[in-house]
Amino acid sequence: MRDVRDAGLRAARHLREEIYEVRAEGANDSYRILFAAEGKKSRILLGLVATTKHSQQTPPKDIRLAERRLSEWRHRRA
């Protein structure tokens, strides 16, 4: 997320609509974090899903979960 903060959304992989993904390497595992940029100037990076990376492709269920959480967050905020 620090790379996205510093370099903008071009440091992330666009998945669908407003959902982006960044990957992180741990000591023994790789992780993927799905997030959306929020706020007036998209300066808030709202983490929606974080999982251990098991495959090359992001599981569609994780993308759907991120979309649902983003929708719920926006609904609560209104």
Secondary structure as UniProt FT lines:
FT   HELIX           2..7
FT   HELIX           9..11
FT   STRAND          13..16
FT   TURN            17..18
FT   STRAND          19..25
FT   STRAND          30..38
FT   TURN            40..41
FT   STRAND          44..52
FT   HELIX           60..77
//
